[in-house]
Amino acid sequence: MPVVNVALYTGRTAEQKSDLAKAITKAISETAGIPDSATTIIFQDVEKTNWSVGGVMASES
């Protein structure tokens, strides 16, 4: 049973997350031969003030 954690900047709509969940689930199913019902996806909304890339806060760029 795959569990996929997806961290995104806060602000994505429920529809965007739903579309992404379907795409991720399909990719796992087609690639690994795992039934859709076995895949769990967890979305984490992260404020840019809590995210850094290369030592630079996302809120500063």
FISETI-704073 format. One line per field, with one value per atom (N, C-alpha, C): residue number from 1; residue in one letter; atom name; x, y, z. Coordinates in Angstrom, 1 decimal, padded with zeros to 4 digits. Example, Ala and Ser with C-alpha at 12.3 -4.5 7.8 and 13.67 -1.06 7.14 Angstrom:
BEGIN
seq <- [1 | 1 | 1 | 2 | 2 | 2]
type <- [A | A | A | S | S | S]
atom <- [N | CA | C | N | CA | C]
xx <- [013.2 | 012.3 | 013.2 | 012.8 | 013.7 | 012.9]
yy <- [-005.7 | -004.5 | -003.3 | -002.2 | -001.1 | 000.0]
zz <- [007.8 | 007.8 | 007.8 | 007.1 | 007.1 | 007.9]
# end
This chain:
BEGIN
seq <- [1 | 1 | 1 | 2 | 2 | 2 | 3 | 3 | 3 | 4 | 4 | 4 | 5 | 5 | 5 | 6 | 6 | 6 | 7 | 7 | 7 | 8 | 8 | 8 | 9 | 9 | 9 | 10 | 10 | 10 | 11 | 11 | 11 | 12 | 12 | 12 | 13 | 13 | 13 | 14 | 14 | 14 | 15 | 15 | 15 | 16 | 16 | 16 | 17 | 17 | 17 | 18 | 18 | 18 | 19 | 19 | 19 | 20 | 20 | 20 | 21 | 21 | 21 | 22 | 22 | 22 | 23 | 23 | 23 | 24 | 24 | 24 | 25 | 25 | 25 | 26 | 26 | 26 | 27 | 27 | 27 | 28 | 28 | 28 | 29 | 29 | 29 | 30 | 30 | 30 | 31 | 31 | 31 | 32 | 32 | 32 | 33 | 33 | 33 | 34 | 34 | 34 | 35 | 35 | 35 | 36 | 36 | 36 | 37 | 37 | 37 | 38 | 38 | 38 | 39 | 39 | 39 | 40 | 40 | 40 | 41 | 41 | 41 | 42 | 42 | 42 | 43 | 43 | 43 | 44 | 44 | 44 | 45 | 45 | 45 | 46 | 46 | 46 | 47 | 47 | 47 | 48 | 48 | 48 | 49 | 49 | 49 | 50 | 50 | 50 | 51 | 51 | 51 | 52 | 52 | 52 | 53 | 53 | 53 | 54 | 54 | 54 | 55 | 55 | 55 | 56 | 56 | 56 | 57 | 57 | 57 | 58 | 58 | 58 | 59 | 59 | 59 | 60 | 60 | 60 | 61 | 61 | 61]
type <- [M | M | M | P | P | P | V | V | V | V | V | V | N | N | N | V | V | V | A | A | A | L | L | L | Y | Y | Y | T | T | T | G | G | G | R | R | R | T | T | T | A | A | A | E | E | E | Q | Q | Q | K | K | K | S | S | S | D | D | D | L | L | L | A | A | A | K | K | K | A | A | A | I | I | I | T | T | T | K | K | K | A | A | A | I | I | I | S | S | S | E | E | E | T | T | T | A | A | A | G | G | G | I | I | I | P | P | P | D | D | D | S | S | S | A | A | A | T | T | T | T | T | T | I | I | I | I | I | I | F | F | F | Q | Q | Q | D | D | D | V | V | V | E | E | E | K | K | K | T | T | T | N | N | N | W | W | W | S | S | S | V | V | V | G | G | G | G | G | G | V | V | V | M | M | M | A | A | A | S | S | S | E | E | E | S | S | S]
atom <- [N | CA | C | N | CA | C | N | CA | C | N | CA | C | N | CA | C | N | CA | C | N | CA | C | N | CA | C | N | CA | C | N | CA | C | N | CA | C | N | CA | C | N | CA | C | N | CA | C | N | CA | C | N | CA | C | N | CA | C | N | CA | C | N | CA | C | N | CA | C | N | CA | C | N | CA | C | N | CA | C | N | CA | C | N | CA | C | N | CA | C | N | CA | C | N | CA | C | N | CA | C | N | CA | C | N | CA | C | N | CA | C | N | CA | C | N | CA | C | N | CA | C | N | CA | C | N | CA | C | N | CA | C | N | CA | C | N | CA | C | N | CA | C | N | CA | C | N | CA | C | N | CA | C | N | CA | C | N | CA | C | N | CA | C | N | CA | C | N | CA | C | N | CA | C | N | CA | C | N | CA | C | N | CA | C | N | CA | C | N | CA | C | N | CA | C | N | CA | C | N | CA | C | N | CA | C | N | CA | C | N | CA | C]
xx <- [000.8 | 000.0 | 000.9 | 001.0 | 001.8 | 001.1 | 002.0 | 001.5 | 002.4 | 001.7 | 002.4 | 002.1 | 003.2 | 003.1 | 003.4 | 002.5 | 002.7 | 002.7 | 003.8 | 003.8 | 003.8 | 002.8 | 002.6 | 002.5 | 002.9 | 002.5 | 001.0 | 000.6 | -000.8 | -001.4 | -002.6 | -003.4 | -003.9 | -003.6 | -004.2 | -005.6 | -006.4 | -007.9 | -008.1 | -009.3 | -009.7 | -009.7 | -010.1 | -010.2 | -008.8 | -007.8 | -006.4 | -005.8 | -006.1 | -005.6 | -006.3 | -007.6 | -008.3 | -007.7 | -007.4 | -006.8 | -005.4 | -004.7 | -003.3 | -003.4 | -004.3 | -004.4 | -004.8 | -005.7 | -006.0 | -004.8 | -004.0 | -002.9 | -001.8 | -001.6 | -000.6 | -001.0 | -002.3 | -002.8 | -002.7 | -003.1 | -003.0 | -001.6 | -000.6 | 000.8 | 001.3 | 000.9 | 001.3 | 000.7 | -000.6 | -001.3 | -000.7 | -000.5 | 000.1 | 001.5 | 002.3 | 003.7 | 004.0 | 003.3 | 003.6 | 002.6 | 001.5 | 000.5 | -000.3 | -000.4 | -001.1 | -002.5 | -003.5 | -004.9 | -005.0 | -005.8 | -006.1 | -006.5 | -007.3 | -007.8 | -006.7 | -005.5 | -004.5 | -003.6 | -003.8 | -002.9 | -003.5 | -002.7 | -003.1 | -002.3 | -002.9 | -002.2 | -002.5 | -001.5 | -001.6 | -001.1 | -002.0 | -001.5 | -001.2 | -000.1 | 000.3 | 000.4 | -000.4 | -000.3 | 000.7 | 001.7 | 002.8 | 002.9 | 002.8 | 003.0 | 004.4 | 004.6 | 005.9 | 006.9 | 006.3 | 007.2 | 007.8 | 007.3 | 007.8 | 008.5 | 009.0 | 009.6 | 010.9 | 011.9 | 013.2 | 013.8 | 014.4 | 015.1 | 016.4 | 017.5 | 018.8 | 019.2 | 018.5 | 018.8 | 018.1 | 017.2 | 016.4 | 014.9 | 014.3 | 012.9 | 012.1 | 011.1 | 010.2 | 009.5 | 009.2 | 008.5 | 009.3 | 010.6 | 011.5 | 011.7 | 011.2 | 011.5 | 010.2]
yy <- [-001.2 | 000.0 | 001.2 | 001.9 | 003.2 | 004.3 | 005.0 | 006.3 | 007.4 | 008.4 | 009.5 | 010.8 | 011.4 | 012.7 | 013.8 | 014.8 | 015.9 | 017.2 | 017.9 | 019.2 | 020.3 | 021.2 | 022.3 | 023.6 | 024.7 | 026.0 | 026.1 | 026.7 | 026.9 | 027.7 | 027.4 | 028.1 | 027.3 | 026.0 | 025.2 | 024.9 | 024.9 | 024.6 | 023.1 | 022.8 | 021.4 | 020.7 | 021.4 | 020.8 | 020.5 | 021.4 | 021.1 | 019.9 | 019.8 | 018.7 | 017.4 | 017.4 | 016.3 | 015.8 | 016.8 | 016.4 | 015.8 | 016.4 | 015.9 | 014.5 | 014.3 | 012.9 | 011.9 | 012.2 | 011.3 | 011.0 | 012.0 | 011.8 | 011.0 | 011.2 | 010.5 | 009.0 | 008.8 | 007.5 | 006.7 | 007.4 | 006.7 | 006.3 | 007.2 | 006.9 | 005.7 | 005.7 | 004.5 | 003.2 | 003.3 | 002.1 | 001.6 | 002.5 | 002.1 | 001.6 | 002.3 | 001.9 | 000.7 | 000.6 | -000.4 | -001.6 | -001.4 | -002.4 | -002.6 | -001.4 | -001.4 | -000.9 | -001.5 | -001.0 | 000.4 | 001.2 | 002.6 | 002.6 | 001.7 | 001.7 | 001.5 | 001.1 | 000.8 | 002.0 | 003.1 | 004.3 | 005.3 | 005.8 | 006.8 | 008.1 | 009.2 | 010.5 | 011.4 | 012.0 | 013.0 | 014.4 | 015.4 | 016.7 | 017.5 | 018.3 | 019.2 | 020.6 | 021.5 | 022.9 | 023.6 | 024.2 | 024.8 | 026.3 | 027.1 | 028.6 | 028.8 | 029.8 | 030.1 | 030.6 | 031.1 | 031.4 | 030.2 | 029.0 | 027.8 | 026.9 | 027.5 | 026.7 | 027.4 | 026.7 | 027.3 | 026.4 | 027.0 | 026.3 | 026.9 | 026.1 | 026.6 | 027.7 | 027.6 | 028.6 | 029.9 | 030.0 | 031.2 | 030.9 | 031.7 | 031.5 | 031.7 | 030.9 | 031.0 | 032.3 | 032.8 | 034.1 | 035.3 | 035.1 | 036.2 | 036.2 | 035.2 | 035.2 | 035.6]
zz <- [000.0 | 000.0 | 000.0 | -001.1 | -001.2 | -000.4 | 000.3 | 001.0 | 000.4 | -000.2 | -000.8 | 000.0 | 000.4 | 001.1 | 000.1 | -000.1 | -001.0 | -000.2 | -000.2 | 000.5 | -000.6 | -000.4 | -001.3 | -000.6 | -001.3 | -000.7 | -000.4 | 000.6 | 000.9 | -000.2 | -000.6 | -001.6 | -002.7 | -002.8 | -003.9 | -003.5 | -004.5 | -004.3 | -004.1 | -003.6 | -003.4 | -004.8 | -005.8 | -007.1 | -007.6 | -007.4 | -007.8 | -007.1 | -005.8 | -005.1 | -005.5 | -005.8 | -006.3 | -007.7 | -008.6 | -009.9 | -009.7 | -008.8 | -008.5 | -007.9 | -007.0 | -006.4 | -007.4 | -008.4 | -009.4 | -010.3 | -010.7 | -011.5 | -010.8 | -009.6 | -008.8 | -008.7 | -008.3 | -008.2 | -009.5 | -010.6 | -011.9 | -012.3 | -012.0 | -012.3 | -011.5 | -010.2 | -009.4 | -009.9 | -010.2 | -010.7 | -012.0 | -012.9 | -014.2 | -014.2 | -013.3 | -013.3 | -012.4 | -011.3 | -010.3 | -010.3 | -011.0 | -011.1 | -009.8 | -009.1 | -007.8 | -008.0 | -007.4 | -007.6 | -007.0 | -007.7 | -007.2 | -005.7 | -005.3 | -003.9 | -002.9 | -003.3 | -002.3 | -002.1 | -002.8 | -002.7 | -001.8 | -000.9 | 000.1 | -000.2 | -000.3 | -000.6 | 000.5 | 001.1 | 002.2 | 001.7 | 001.7 | 001.3 | 002.6 | 002.5 | 003.6 | 003.0 | 003.5 | 003.1 | 003.9 | 003.3 | 004.1 | 003.7 | 004.6 | 004.4 | 003.9 | 003.0 | 002.4 | 003.5 | 004.7 | 005.8 | 006.5 | 006.1 | 006.7 | 005.7 | 004.6 | 003.5 | 003.1 | 002.9 | 002.5 | 001.4 | 000.4 | -000.7 | -000.8 | -000.7 | -000.8 | 000.2 | 001.4 | 002.4 | 002.3 | 001.3 | 001.1 | 001.4 | 002.2 | 002.6 | 001.3 | 001.1 | -000.1 | 000.0 | 001.2 | 001.4 | 001.0 | 000.8 | 000.4 | -001.1 | -001.8 | -003.3 | -004.1]
# end
